[in-house]
Amino acid sequence: MTSTATLPKTLVLMGAGKMGGAMLQGWLGGGIDVAGLTVLDPNAGPELDALAATHGFRLNPLLSDVAAPEVLVLGIKPQMLDAAAAALAQLAGPQTLVVSILAGKTIANLAARAPHTKAFVRAMPNLPASVRRGVTGVAASRDVSDTQKRVTTALLSGIGTVEWVPGEDYIDAVTAVSGSGPAYVFHMVECLTEAGIAAGLPADVAARLARGTIEGAGELLHRSPLDPATLRQNVTSPGGTTAAALEVLMADNGLKPLMVRAVAAAKLRAEELSG
């Protein structure tokens, strides 16, 4: 995580489910000042209760006892936004930065429910955030200051890497590539497993080989300074087995056009949900 000097002095998290909870864990591990941290979650369970008791942040106080924070993070489910609108309007003050991870909810949606606030950030994290290896695409409204952008980067760095995009119009593409992307990788493991079975391997062996291969390749990609094309070339001997497989995958009707169509379909659906 970025230096604690860039973290907000006061922060309210609304919703501590899978993604909100992952962010919370990242902040706690990154040294956030728990004296200024408040978590609001009507469905708080024993784990969240224990976390609050251990670290000392406020959990579900009366809204009347919560002052407008420097940053308000919306980690609720998108369909809960209307139900949370009154609390959002009460908590988001003129100087508050609202950071939303609500898929399909535009800055205009948020601004209509927080009339006193001008600074909004839309963020699209992905599932590996739960192990602090996520990637989050981020877009800001025009009223977000450079300082607020640094604060946003510090907060989201607790769950992985942060990629700023030029504007909100890019968020649907971010959703299609990285937001949904882990599912594509998981499906590739499924397909590689089935291919191994078709090649004659026992099902359990094929599953372990496929899973381990994707895990290892991902870790190598994470650690290596080389670009993916160079890494691919490094494991491809001319005329060898890998080259034979890549001839199929890199054909005109191979993996690239299939992935382009898949991402386009995801982007179109994201646009439909946003509209």
C-alpha positions in Angstrom: 0.0 0.0 0.0 1.0 3.6 -0.6 2.4 5.5 2.4 0.0 6.0 5.2 0.5 9.7 4.8 -1.8 9.6 1.8 -4.5 7.6 3.5 -7.6 9.5 4.6 -7.9 10.7 8.2 -11.6 9.7 8.2 -13.2 7.0 6.1 -16.6 5.4 6.1 -17.1 2.0 4.3 -20.7 1.2 3.5 -20.9 -2.6 2.8 -18.3 -5.0 3.9 -19.2 -8.1 1.9 -16.6 -9.9 -0.3 -15.1 -6.9 -2.1 -15.7 -4.4 0.7 -14.3 -6.8 3.2 -11.3 -7.4 1.0 -10.6 -3.7 0.9 -11.1 -3.4 4.6 -8.5 -6.1 5.2 -6.1 -4.3 2.9 -6.5 -1.0 4.8 -6.1 -2.6 8.2 -2.9 -4.4 6.9 -1.7 -1.1 5.4 -1.8 0.9 8.6 -4.9 3.0 8.3 -5.8 5.0 11.3 -8.7 3.0 12.8 -9.7 5.9 15.0 -11.1 7.5 11.9 -12.5 4.3 10.3 -16.2 3.5 10.4 -17.9 0.5 8.8 -21.6 0.3 8.1 -23.0 -3.1 7.3 -26.5 -4.2 8.4 -25.6 -7.8 7.7 -22.4 -7.8 9.8 -21.6 -11.3 11.0 -19.3 -12.7 13.7 -16.2 -12.3 11.6 -16.7 -8.5 11.1 -17.6 -8.2 14.8 -14.4 -9.9 15.7 -12.4 -7.7 13.3 -13.9 -4.5 14.8 -13.1 -5.8 18.3 -9.5 -6.6 17.4 -8.7 -3.5 15.5 -10.9 -0.9 17.2 -12.8 0.7 14.3 -16.4 1.7 14.7 -19.0 -0.8 13.4 -22.6 0.2 12.8 -22.8 3.3 15.0 -25.9 5.6 14.7 -25.7 7.6 11.5 -26.3 10.7 13.6 -23.0 10.0 15.4 -21.0 9.9 12.1 -19.7 13.1 10.7 -19.2 13.6 7.0 -15.9 11.7 6.3 -13.0 12.6 4.0 -13.8 9.5 2.0 -16.9 7.4 1.7 -16.5 4.1 0.0 -19.6 2.4 -1.4 -19.1 -1.4 -1.2 -22.7 -2.4 -1.2 -24.4 -4.4 -3.9 -25.7 -2.2 -6.8 -29.3 -3.2 -6.2 -29.0 -1.8 -2.7 -28.2 1.7 -3.8 -31.8 3.0 -3.5 -32.2 1.6 -0.1 -28.9 3.2 1.0 -29.6 6.5 -0.7 -30.8 8.3 2.5 -27.6 7.3 4.4 -25.5 8.2 1.4 -27.1 11.7 1.3 -26.6 12.2 5.0 -23.0 11.0 5.1 -21.6 12.6 2.0 -20.7 16.2 2.7 -19.4 19.0 0.4 -15.7 17.9 0.9 -16.3 14.2 0.9 -14.9 12.0 -1.9 -17.3 9.2 -2.8 -15.5 6.1 -4.1 -18.0 3.6 -5.6 -17.3 -0.1 -6.6 -21.0 -0.5 -7.7 -21.0 -2.1 -11.1 -23.4 -0.4 -13.5 -24.0 2.7 -11.4 -22.8 5.8 -13.1 -21.4 8.9 -11.5 -24.7 10.6 -12.5 -26.6 7.9 -10.5 -24.4 8.6 -7.5 -24.5 12.4 -7.7 -28.3 12.3 -7.8 -28.3 10.5 -4.4 -25.5 12.7 -2.9 -26.5 16.2 -3.8 -24.0 17.9 -1.5 -21.0 16.2 -3.0 -19.1 16.9 -6.2 -16.1 14.5 -6.1 -16.9 11.0 -7.3 -14.7 8.0 -8.3 -15.9 4.9 -10.0 -13.7 1.8 -9.3 -13.9 -1.6 -10.8 -11.9 -4.1 -8.8 -11.9 -7.9 -9.5 -12.1 -11.1 -7.5 -8.3 -11.5 -6.8 -8.7 -8.5 -4.6 -9.7 -11.0 -1.9 -6.1 -12.2 -1.9 -4.7 -8.7 -2.5 -3.7 -9.5 -6.0 -6.6 -7.7 -7.7 -6.4 -5.0 -10.4 -8.7 -2.1 -10.2 -9.7 0.3 -13.0 -10.5 3.7 -11.8 -12.2 6.8 -13.3 -12.8 10.2 -11.6 -15.4 13.0 -12.0 -13.9 16.3 -13.1 -14.2 17.7 -9.5 -11.8 15.1 -8.1 -8.5 16.8 -7.1 -5.0 15.4 -7.5 -4.9 14.9 -3.8 -8.1 12.9 -3.8 -6.7 10.8 -6.7 -3.6 10.0 -4.6 -5.9 9.1 -1.7 -7.9 6.8 -3.9 -4.8 5.1 -5.2 -3.5 4.6 -1.7 -6.8 3.0 -0.6 -7.2 0.7 -3.6 -3.5 -0.3 -3.6 -4.3 -2.3 -0.5 -6.0 -4.9 -2.7 -3.7 -4.9 -5.7 -2.7 -2.7 -8.5 -4.6 0.4 -9.6 -5.0 1.6 -13.2 -6.5 5.0 -13.9 -8.5 5.4 -17.1 -9.2 8.8 -18.8 -12.9 8.9 -18.0 -16.0 7.0 -17.0 -16.7 6.0 -20.6 -13.8 3.5 -20.2 -15.3 1.7 -17.2 -17.4 -0.7 -19.2 -14.3 -1.8 -21.1 -12.4 -2.2 -17.8 -15.3 -4.3 -16.6 -15.1 -6.5 -19.7 -11.4 -7.0 -19.5 -10.3 -7.2 -15.8 -13.6 -7.1 -13.9 -14.9 -10.2 -15.6 -11.4 -11.5 -16.7 -10.8 -13.9 -13.8 -13.8 -15.9 -14.9 -12.1 -16.3 -18.4 -9.0 -17.6 -16.7 -11.0 -20.0 -14.6 -12.8 -21.3 -17.7 -9.5 -21.8 -19.4 -8.5 -24.1 -16.6 -11.7 -26.0 -17.1 -11.0 -26.3 -20.9 -7.4 -27.3 -20.4 -8.6 -30.0 -18.0 -11.1 -31.4 -20.5 -8.5 -31.3 -23.2 -6.1 -33.3 -20.9 -8.8 -35.9 -20.3 -9.5 -36.1 -24.1 -5.8 -36.7 -24.5 -6.0 -39.7 -22.2 -5.1 -38.4 -18.8 -7.1 -39.4 -15.7 -9.5 -36.6 -14.7 -7.9 -35.8 -11.4 -4.4 -35.7 -12.9 -5.6 -33.5 -15.8 -7.3 -31.1 -13.3 -4.1 -30.8 -11.1 -1.9 -30.3 -14.2 -4.2 -27.6 -15.7 -4.7 -25.7 -12.4 -1.0 -25.8 -11.5 0.1 -24.7 -15.0 -2.2 -21.6 -14.9 -1.1 -20.8 -11.3 2.6 -21.1 -12.2 2.3 -19.2 -15.5 0.5 -16.4 -13.7 3.1 -16.2 -11.0 5.9 -16.1 -13.6 4.1 -13.3 -15.4 3.8 -11.4 -12.1 7.5 -11.7 -11.3 9.0 -11.4 -14.7 9.9 -8.0 -16.3 9.3 -9.6 -19.7 6.2 -9.0 -21.7 3.8 -11.9 -22.4 4.8 -12.3 -26.0 8.5 -12.7 -25.0 7.6 -15.2 -22.3 5.5 -17.1 -24.9 8.4 -17.2 -27.3 10.8 -18.3 -24.6 8.8 -21.5 -24.1 8.2 -22.2 -27.8 10.9 -24.2 -29.6 10.7 -24.1 -33.4 9.0 -27.2 -34.7 8.2 -28.4 -31.1 5.1 -29.4 -29.3 4.3 -25.9 -28.0 4.6 -24.5 -31.5 2.2 -27.1 -32.8 -0.4 -26.1 -30.2 0.1 -22.4 -30.8 -0.4 -22.9 -34.5 -4.0 -23.8 -33.6 -4.5 -21.1 -30.9 -3.0 -18.3 -33.1 -4.9 -19.2 -36.3 -7.2 -16.6 -37.8 -10.1 -18.3 -36.1 -8.2 -19.1 -32.9 -8.1 -17.6 -29.4 -7.6 -13.9 -30.3 -10.8 -13.4 -32.3 -12.7 -15.5 -29.7 -11.4 -13.3 -26.9 -12.2 -10.1 -28.8 -15.8 -11.3 -29.2 -16.0 -12.3 -25.5 -14.8 -9.0 -24.3 -17.1 -7.1 -26.7 -20.1 -9.1 -25.4 -19.2 -8.3 -21.8 -18.7 -4.6 -22.6 -22.1 -4.5 -24.4 -23.8 -6.1 -21.4 -22.1 -3.6 -19.1 -23.4 -0.7 -21.2 -26.9 -2.2 -21.1 -26.8 -2.5 -17.3 -25.5 1.1 -17.0 -28.2 2.5 -19.2 
